Amino acid sequence: MASAAAAATAAEWEAAERKVLVARKPCFGLPTACPTSLPVLLYLRLAQVPFDIHVDTSFPDADHIPYVEFGDCVAFNNEKGGVIEYLREEKILDLNSKHPSVSPTDVLSTNAMVSTWLTDALQYELWVVTDGSIAHDIYFSDLPWPIGNILHWKKTRDVKQLLGITKLNAAEKEEEIYQKASAAYDALSLKLGDQIFLFDNSPTDVDALFLGHALFVLNALPDTSVLKGTLQKHENLVNFVEHHKVQLLEDLSSSSGLGSSPSPSSSSTPRKRASAGQSKQSGYKPKPRAKKERTEEEKKFRRRSKYFLAAQLVGVLVFLSVLGGVDSSELDDDDGMDYED
């Protein structure tokens, strides 16, 4: 039964003339500035899959973004280990299968290092260390400022909790995070050497994951970033990133295998063709889409979107009314609470 379903999914992928990647908006010279969306985009590019990009800006806290649509199927970020893992497990698109001579354990362990140590370090810098302007540009700039500020504050709290950071151990955690990131860069630099890819002469999912991470670090983080400075110490890693940036991203406007399509509205719940915001990245030319009458399902999704925004606004008003008298020092103290209590 499971094999039949997998076969049907694979057939749907093959039958889909073009796939659709729904991602966060472009920024910092990147086609999508989301650290989670960028590796998926790069994975599809490394696999030479034709696809369109739709941009979703309405629900920045939705964890199912990015996702890929093909035919009637959708691969979500928050299901089955993420989009890349879903495509691999369903035997739809597996870059690793092209490396029979490479130990799967070696690929898996390197993948785990990038997905944990480097991802944690990037989350720490993006949500805890920086002043919030970078995250605001990526996730919240299209929202009313009260909602954006509250969502940013909530996300920062969530990241601190995820990383186990409290007021008492903040300095120790920072040192630990940067030590692991430095060790990961050292290991990747050693493994890469002077090769074009991390494993032999063709890409794996690890190449997509690390390229997405490194492109964000080098292009979005400020020059004062500890993580950026640590990465820049490894000349071969920087050259690796710059080479593939030219090959995979800077030729997007002339590539016949990639385009971008805006759609009239955005929705937190994907449909057969997900909605998206207008792309602002130069080189992404909208593809005209024929107007069609909305189905009952689409009308329902639009009503749900309005209800969600109304609920967010009510939540902000309640938050401001309850905490309006709390000064900033009290909020800082609360930020440092021990999450283990």
Disulfide bonds with the S-S distance in Angstrom:
none
